[in-house]
Amino acid sequence: MGRRNKRIGLLINMRQIVCSKCCADLLVVGGGLTAFRALSNIDCKSNNVIMVSDGFGSSPFIHGISIPVDKSDSIEQFYEDLFVSSHFQCDKKLAHVLASSSLDVIDFVKKCGFDFNKNTNNEYELLKPLGMSHPRVLSIGNSLGKCLQDYLKEQIKDEINIIHGRIIKAFKKNGIFASVCYSNNEIITIYSKCVLVASGGFSRLYSFNTNSCDISGDSIASFYNIGAEVVDMEFVQFEPSVAIYPKPLVGKSVITTMVFEGAELFNNKHERFMFKYDSNGEKVNKDIMSKAIVKEILDGNGNEHGGVYFDASKVDKNVLETKYFSYFERYKNVGIDISKTPMEIAPGAHTTLGGLKIDENCCTNIDGLFAAGEVTGGIHGANRLGGCAGLETVVFGDIAGKSINKYLHEHKKTNFFVNNEAVLFASNLKAFNNEHLEKRKILSNILSNCFGVIRNVEKMEEGYHQLQQLQKEFEEAMDIGSVRLSNDIEVALLLAKSALNRNESVGCHYIENSQHENVQKYQIVIDCYNGLRRNEL
């Protein structure tokens, strides 16, 4: 459990699950770049910090980060791009924080001992993501996320206690959080003054996605059920270019900045089809490209594996081997030279743009509960620009750490009380069984079929009712797998409820045959006590 983590109490039940409890000043939920960036601003030597994580999320796969360093670029232009690409649905304050803090990331990266890629003229190498007015994406090799995460973890790992596990239920009483964690065959109830939720999104709930297996809806559901507000849950961004073939690469995304280097999309008739949908061809926002590809597939123009062709043969081979080294090598390792052979791709669930609602200090509506990274909503509105996921983790991880450090300083004296609800819940938990596995497939199929790239009201209503029925089956279940599935169903229902309450098509929430021409600017906010409301923007 770590060098400073003291257990209090110990129970062993007949199901071979060990139940224990411990206390911390801070509980960090998630072990990705956001979490470690936050911890770099927290006095971990003076505070007992516990991190609960069963993976690194998407952080190691962050290719690059958007920063307006081009001579003709500016923070103001970056903000404008964020606002327009969000379809005017973003929280302006959060988007402004993201843009205005972006240049500070350069100094942060240098303090970590790295520098961004530069050309022979000692100028930053910049890639232009879809939807950006300027080239902005900077990288360290091709692995910015992994470099920063590994460095930050190494600096802090001996000062915190890391539990390999997952939070599956949360409680709060007398100002103290009681978070129930499942770790192997152990149930640990962690009492803490405050909590940072940095556990990533929930795209993994879809049957075809780009996410790692540690991504789920557990933390959003857990804290939603103690009153945390969620926002923008209907907005799920589908990466337009996700590999569907060959088998070893299925689910791996293909970076879309290649279209600015000459890459093109073709259907099974070898038609460059994107111009049918937009005069800019492939150089459009991801939401537009995803819809076009799905439409081609539905119209019977997909290839034998159910996708379209991403042809990079017109991209200079030297550029592929340098700027896009990781992608070039990935395909080379399975016998495909992408400078000659097109990649086969289709849209896959990639990023969730909704989640816990925060302010510009990463505070939620619950005192002592902070959140940062993809687990939050509001920053990107109805569409996220490329290179902004990595930027979000660093910028809001930084802010979250400073806010938490201040909170801990102001709450030095705290009494920890046993939470009877948490004790009862933990003591009633049963070991894993396999009954939930088939139901999990049903959940994924409902989301993919009813809340995918192209949606229609009838299917969404059908999906919502199916999710409600599925939820009823697990209301009384107390084995670990079923509790986790119940959390995911809760999150799926929040997505469905939000989608059904936004009648017009906007960004990645595209409703087939939508009659609404004037898109309204508002957020859908839900909390478990007051239900759903609209926040005008």
C-alpha positions, 0 to 999 in steps of 0.5 A, spaced: 500 500 500 505 504 500 510 507 505 506 512 509 499 509 508 496 506 514 490 501 514 485 502 520 481 496 521 480 489 517 475 484 515 475 478 511 469 475 509 467 468 506 467 470 499 475 471 500 474 478 499 478 482 504 475 489 506 479 494 509 479 502 510 485 507 510 485 515 510 488 520 506 488 528 505 487 527 497 485 521 493 487 521 486 482 517 481 486 516 475 493 515 473 494 518 467 498 525 465 493 529 468 493 526 474 501 527 475 501 534 472 496 536 478 501 532 483 507 536 481 503 542 484 501 539 490 505 538 497 505 531 497 511 530 502 506 534 507 500 531 505 498 523 505 496 522 497 493 516 495 492 514 487 487 509 485 489 507 477 488 501 473 492 503 467 495 510 464 488 511 460 490 515 453 496 519 455 501 514 452 498 515 446 498 523 445 502 524 439 502 532 440 499 538 443 496 544 440 500 551 441 500 557 437 507 558 436 507 560 429 509 567 427 502 569 424 498 565 429 496 568 436 492 566 442 486 570 440 486 566 433 487 559 437 481 561 442 477 563 436 478 556 432 476 553 439 469 557 439 467 556 432 469 549 432 465 547 438 459 550 434 459 555 439 457 550 444 463 550 449 464 554 455 467 560 453 471 561 460 474 554 459 476 555 452 479 561 454 483 558 459 485 553 454 488 558 449 491 563 454 495 558 458 497 554 452 504 558 451 506 556 458 506 549 456 513 550 452 516 552 459 513 546 462 516 541 457 523 544 458 523 544 465 521 536 464 528 536 460 524 535 453 524 540 447 519 540 441 521 537 435 525 542 430 527 543 423 534 544 420 533 552 421 531 550 429 524 552 428 518 548 431 516 543 427 508 544 426 502 539 424 496 542 422 490 539 425 483 539 422 479 545 423 485 549 425 486 556 422 494 555 423 499 549 424 499 548 431 501 541 433 508 540 437 511 533 439 517 530 442 518 525 437 512 522 436 510 520 443 509 527 447 504 524 452 509 518 454 515 522 455 511 527 460 507 522 463 513 517 465 518 523 467 512 526 472 511 519 475 518 518 476 519 525 480 513 523 484 512 516 485 516 515 492 511 521 495 504 518 494 501 511 495 499 508 488 493 502 489 492 498 482 484 498 482 478 502 481 473 506 484 466 503 484 462 507 489 463 514 492 459 517 499 460 523 502 458 525 509 460 530 514 465 533 509 469 527 508 469 523 502 468 515 502 470 512 496 470 504 495 475 501 491 476 494 488 483 492 487 484 485 485 480 481 491 480 487 496 475 492 497 478 498 500 474 504 503 478 510 502 476 516 506 479 523 504 478 530 505 478 531 497 478 528 491 481 529 484 477 525 478 482 525 472 480 518 470 479 520 463 473 519 458 468 513 457 468 512 449 470 504 451 463 503 452 462 503 445 463 497 441 468 500 436 473 505 439 480 507 440 480 507 448 484 502 452 481 497 457 482 501 463 477 506 460 470 506 463 464 510 466 465 508 474 468 515 476 463 519 473 457 515 475 460 514 482 461 522 483 454 523 479 450 519 484 453 523 490 450 530 487 456 532 482 453 535 476 455 532 469 455 536 462 455 535 455 454 528 455 451 527 448 457 530 445 462 524 443 467 525 438 468 519 433 475 519 430 474 519 423 480 514 421 480 508 425 484 502 423 479 496 421 484 492 418 489 488 418 487 485 425 493 487 429 491 494 428 484 494 429 482 500 433 488 504 432 487 511 430 490 514 424 492 521 425 488 526 420 493 531 419 496 527 414 491 530 409 494 537 409 501 533 407 497 530 401 493 524 404 486 523 401 480 518 402 477 514 397 471 509 397 470 502 394 469 505 387 476 509 388 472 515 388 475 521 392 468 522 395 469 528 401 468 533 395 461 530 395 460 533 402 464 539 403 468 544 398 474 543 402 474 535 401 478 532 406 480 538 410 474 539 414 472 538 422 473 531 424 465 531 425 464 532 418 469 527 416 466 522 420 459 523 418 461 523 410 465 516 411 459 513 415 454 515 409 459 512 404 459 506 408 451 506 409 450 507 401 454 501 399 460 504 398 465 501 403 470 496 402 470 489 404 472 490 411 466 495 412 470 502 411 474 506 406 481 507 404 486 512 407 491 513 401 497 517 404 501 515 397 502 522 395 505 524 402 512 525 401 515 518 404 521 522 408 515 526 411 512 519 413 518 516 416 519 522 420 513 526 422 509 520 422 514 515 424 510 511 429 504 510 424 509 508 418 512 503 423 506 501 426 504 498 419 511 496 416 511 491 422 504 488 419 507 488 412 504 494 409 508 500 406 503 506 407 507 510 402 504 505 397 498 501 400 492 505 402 490 504 410 483 501 411 479 506 416 472 507 419 470 512 424 470 509 432 468 512 438 475 516 440 473 522 445 468 524 450 467 531 450 462 531 456 463 529 463 463 532 470 462 540 470 467 544 472 469 551 473 476 555 471 479 552 477 477 545 476 472 545 482 465 541 481 459 543 485 461 539 490 466 542 495 472 538 495 471 535 489 476 537 483 476 534 476 480 535 470 482 532 463 477 528 459 473 526 465 470 533 465 465 537 460 464 543 457 471 545 454 470 543 447 463 543 446 460 539 440 467 538 437 474 538 439 480 540 435 486 536 434 492 537 439 487 539 444 486 533 448 494 533 450 493 540 451 487 540 456 491 534 460 497 539 461 493 545 462 487 543 467 492 538 470 496 544 472 490 548 475 487 542 478 494 541 482 494 549 484 487 549 486 487 542 491 494 545 494 490 551 496 484 547 499 489 542 503 492 548 506 486 551 508 483 544 511 489 542 515 485 539 521 480 534 519 476 529 523 475 522 519 468 519 521 466 512 519 461 512 513 456 507 515 453 507 508 460 505 505 461 500 510 455 497 509 456 497 501 463 494 502 461 489 506 456 486 502 460 486 495 461 479 492 466 477 488 466 477 480 462 473 476 461 472 469 454 473 468 455 481 466 459 480 460 454 478 455 450 484 458 456 489 457 456 487 449 448 489 449 450 495 452 456 497 447 451 495 441 446 499 444 450 505 444 453 504 437 447 502 434 443 508 437 448 513 439 453 513 434 456 518 428 449 518 425 443 518 430 435 519 429 430 520 434 426 513 434 432 509 435 435 514 440 428 513 444 429 505 443 436 505 445 434 509 451 428 504 453 433 499 452 438 502 457 433 503 462 431 495 462 438 493 462 439 498 468 433 494 472 436 488 471 442 490 475 439 494 481 440 489 486 446 486 484 452 486 488 458 482 485 464 487 483 462 486 475 455 487 475 456 494 480 461 496 474 457 494 469 451 498 473 456 504 473 457 504 465 449 503 464 448 510 468 453 513 464 450 511 458 443 513 460 446 520 462 449 520 454 442 518 452 438 523 456 442 528 454 442 526 446 434 526 447 434 533 450 438 536 444 433 536 438 437 539 433 443 537 430 450 540 432 457 538 431 458 530 433 451 530 435 448 529 428 440 527 428 438 524 421 433 529 418 433 534 423 429 540 421 432 545 426 436 550 422 438 555 427 442 551 432 441 554 439 447 555 444 446 552 451 449 546 455 445 540 458 447 539 465 444 533 469 445 532 477 442 526 480 438 531 485 435 536 481 434 532 474 436 536 467 436 543 466 439 547 460 444 553 461 444 558 456 451 560 453 
